[in-house]
Amino acid sequence: MRADPVVPPEVIAPIATETAPPPVVANEPPSMRDPDAPRALIVPVAGIARSEIRDMFDETRGSRRHEAIDILAPAGTPVIATDDGEVKKLFTSKPGGLTVYQFDPDQRFCYYYAHLDRYAAGLHEGQLLHRGEVLGYVGTTGNAPKDTPHLHFALIRLDMERRWWKGTYVNPYPSLAAR
């Protein structure tokens, strides 16, 4: 039995009502969606409302474009799977610290979760995650400021070889802000 259950729906932030085009439905067959559009995603940090997230994809960090969003939360807050999909890689790097790379069910996109404090108990490569399932906890590993715990979340359109480390970064904010 897993020690880290799926976060109950009442803990996941409610979807804000906005005047936006209808979202991509997560379980909609790929043939019904825009082939270049990612699936609709839930906020990958438990208890954080969509209205608390800011689009910072195009901001510069040093000499590079950020190409992600940072979701501030207290250290130890559960990080949850933004969508269904397979854990492709658990990795530790100097910039990202403790990270998870998760592919969407269609293996068109990769969800990148970085600066984790720790992984959920039993998390392993090849594991299938369900939307809302705990995969780790907010932290400050890697190059994250030690006084600013957050999740660095990126969305990567995979190339034809579907390698976890290579693809085109896509702004995740519209997919999180949909609906």
N, C-alpha and C positions, 0 to 999 in steps of 0.2 A: 504494500500500500504506500502511496506517495505521501510524503510529509507536507508537501506544498499543494493544497487543493486549488481548484479554480476559484478565482475571486467571485464572491456572490454578486449578482447583477446590481443589487442596491448599493454596492461599494464603487462600482464603475460609474464614472461621472455621466449624468444624463446628457443626451444629445441636445445641443442648443438649437433653437429654431431660428433659422436665418432664411433670407430670400436668396436661395441658391438653386442651381439646376438640380434635378433629382440625382441622388447619388447612384453609383454603381452598386448593385445589390450583391453582397458577398457571395451568395450561393448561386448567382446567376451563371448559366453556362457560358464559357468563353466566347462562343459564337454570337451571344446576345450583347456582348460588351464591345466598346471601342477597344481594338486590340492593343493600342498603346497606353490605355488608361489602367492605372492600378486599381485594385479592389478597394471598396470602402473599408476604412480601418478604424478601430477603436483607439482611444488614447492609451498608449502603452505604459502608463503609470497609474496605479490604482488610486482613485479618489480625486484625480485632477480633471477639472472640467475643461472642455474644449475652449471655453472663453478665456482660460488662464494661459493658453499657449499663444506665443507670438511667432510670426513668420520671420525667421532670420536666415533663411537658406542662402540669400545673396549677400549677406554681410561678409566683410573681410575679417579674417583672424590672422594677424601678422601679415604675411604676403599671400595668403591663400583665401579663396572663397570658402565659406563655412560648409555649404552643401549638406546641411542637416538642420534639425531644430533641437534646442536644449530645453528639456522639461525639468524645471526646478521642483524639488521635493525634499523633504527631510531624509537624511541618510537612513537606510533600512526600509524605506517604503517599497512595497512590492512592485516589481516591473512585470507586466503581463504581456502575453502574446497579443500583438495588435491584430492578428488574423490567424487562421488555421495554417499549418505548414510544418515542414520538417526542419529540425536543427541540423544545419549542414556543417557548422564549424564552431567549436569553442576555442577561443584564441586569446592570448595575452600579448599586447603590443605596448610599445613605449607611449604612443599618443593616446590610444583608446583604452589602455588598461585591460581589465577583464571584459571580454566581449562575447556576444552571441551573434551568429549569422544564421538567419532563418529564411528558407525559401517559401514562397507562397505555394498553394496547391498546384498551380499551373506551371511552376518553375520558370516564371517570366520575371519575377522580382525577388529581390533579397531584402529582408528587413535587418538592419544593423543596430544593435543595442550596445552602447559603450559606457565606460566608467563605472561598471557594476561593482558593488562592494563584495558580492559573492553570488554564486549560482544557487538556484533552488536545489534542495536535496535530490540527488539522483539524476539531475539533468545530464543528458549525454547526446553525443552526435548520433544522428539517425532517428532520434526520438520525434514522434509526431506530436505537435502541440496543438491545442485547441484555443480558439479566441478566448481571451480572459484568463488563461492558465498562467500561474506564476512561473517565471523562468529565472528570476534573479531579484536583486535588491539594489536600489539607488545607492550610489557611492561616489567616490572621488578618485578612483584609480586612474592610472595613466597621467596625462598632462592636465587633468581637471584641477582647478584651484581647490586646495584642501578645505577651504571654508565655504565652498559652493557646491554641495552635493546636487547632482542632476543626472538625468539620462540624456545622453547624446544619441539621437535617433535619426537614422538615415534610411532612405529608400533608394535601392539601386536596381536599374533595369539591367537584367543579365544579358550577356552577349550570347552568341550561338553555342558556345562551349559550356555555358552555365557554370562558370567558375566563381566561387564565393568571393574571391578577391578582385574580380574584374567586372566592370560594367559601367553604365552611365548613371550618374547621380540624378535623381528626379526629386523635385520639391515634394516632401511628404505632407506639407501643411494643407493643401487643398483636399487631400484624401481624408485627413483627420477632421477637417472643418466641414466636410460635406454633410448635408441634411440640415 
